[in-house]
Amino acid sequence: MNQPAIPQEVVARAADSKDCAPGHRFLLYFPVWDHNFARQDNAKHTALQQVASSLPRSSRDLCDALVRRQNALFQGHPHGLRVEARSTAPFATGLGNEHPVENGFAFLTPYGLPYLAGSGVKGVLRRAAEELALDPGAYPANQHPTLLDVWWLFGFEAPNDECLKDPAWQRALEALAQRADLDDFIRQGLADQPGEREWERYTGTVDNRATFLNNFQKSKDLPRRIHHRGALTFWDVFPEAKGMVVEIMTPHYKDYYFNGQPPHDAGQPNPVPFLAVPDGTDFTFHVTCAPQSLPESLQTGWKPLMEAVFAHAFDWLGFGAKTAVGYGVLEDRNLASPLAPETTSEASLRAQRITWEAAELKYTPNDQTLQAQHEGNTARVVGKEAIIQVLGDPAGLERLKKQQKKKTVTRRVEVEAKGNQFTLCRVFPAEG
């Protein structure tokens, strides 16, 4: 009989070690294998709980040391932006990594600590910058970048065909013909092309730049031949967590996805546990700049633009995985949003407490979720302790479970609205 690659006694010793980092326990010594090296599916949740509870003091000290080292290096950099943030929702990243529980997590080797890669930070912020560039009327000029600013700061990335067909993209590109620094960008972006100096016919005048932008939209070849590195560098981020948590996703319609059957409400949900960093965790972002690579207007103006980009990412995008369902939401610990609220009606909706008079409550024990539905909107709170706090009574959860077996439970609730996301904050007692 084949033996496991890691002997059982090694796994057992790692389980007893109080100083084993969560990444090592999750990746190297994950206790879900039997003596035949077959996975025990019923042991996944218990094993993840062991990982989540294994952020020892030594790992926290190591994380603090990494953050202090970054801060020291940053102090020696003459051109940089530091943003301190705190999570208001659980944070998960690296869920697509291979792992026996089918959902991985990004741990930094060799330390075994959770981290957000700088490339991931850059991707989110680039998307935020492009969204601001495509909606120039929403904010003052000094608080949103243009597409050319995005290319200077983040580097050039050829847009796909769908983007080039988008009227917002077309308008944003046409406006760049007035930018004199587009000449320098074209010259640098096409400098490594063999043969004649192609950039000469695209620079020097507004008409030449307009010709470039017209060809840019119509020719698939021209965008692919442009190569330009951005001036910004984004550092890895280390969540300063005191522990980790186990979250549950509950995919429905398994028969539809895997067995070719039609979807229906009678299908059995499939609870899938995964690791996350809890809300209330501090994140410190560092961005450094090489201003000599920028035009003069951006050499002094890149910081306000990036502050606006961070604010937009915090308010509307999120970092890490599962941001579409509310994970990875952060808020700036030090600064109010630099985006001017009076210039957009959406800003007035951010982080407001509102009351729903007759919301339908539903508690799902499999994933420990309490949700309230009202006029097509859904607010949620996850975790037993959080649910009890929202209900305001330790016995309230048991009463709710009994009541919803008999009838639909309707209550007055208070929710926090942030954009199109709603968080359940309070359930008022039943009247009468």
Disulfide bonds with the S-S distance in Angstrom:
none
